[in-house]
Amino acid sequence: MKKIISILTLLLTLTSFSQQRIIEIAEIRTGKTMYYEDNQNVKIRTLDGKKHKGILKLVDNETFLVENETIKIDSLQSIKINPKGINQIKNIVLYTGLTIVATGLILATAGNNAAFLVLTAGTGITIGAGIIEGINGYNSVSKWNFKIVEKQP
């Protein structure tokens, strides 16, 4: 029993004192800082124009992994948190709006007078999906400085 307690205490001590890496971004103008930790779902763009979505894995002080691609911190153009809940809501709103627009088009070809109202409602709902996407904007290299640092306990 004492061995089990000793092993558990040792494991808890090691995990609590081990330092973790995080991506620290600092706003150039105000100095405000934000942090991205391991295992966060992110969407990033690199300087060469590639887009990556996936779980963030920090490798060392210069590189990180997203969707099994190694990316250097120096080649990062922009980053944002990509929460799955907001993505699901955005997709539901988008597909609902597009379905209503399609219904409006069908009504318009049939000569129904309600087609304009249905098309307007569907367009508004579809635009709402874009607004939901814009709520959580990108943090780009033009306004933020990126670096990987050790998280202090």
Number of C-alpha atoms within 10 A of each C-alpha: 5 7 8 9 10 11 11 12 11 12 11 12 11 11 10 11 10 13 13 15 19 23 21 18 23 19 17 13 8 9 11 10 13 14 14 19 17 16 12 15 18 19 19 22 18 18 12 9 11 10 13 18 16 18 19 23 20 22 15 14 15 13 16 20 18 19 12 12 10 13 17 15 16 14 14 20 21 20 22 18 19 20 13 11 9 14 14 11 13 19 17 14 20 21 15 16 24 18 15 20 24 15 15 23 17 14 17 16 9 10 10 12 10 11 19 15 12 20 23 15 16 24 17 13 20 23 16 16 20 14 12 17 16 10 9 13 13 16 20 18 20 10 14 21 17 23 17 21 17 14 14 10 8
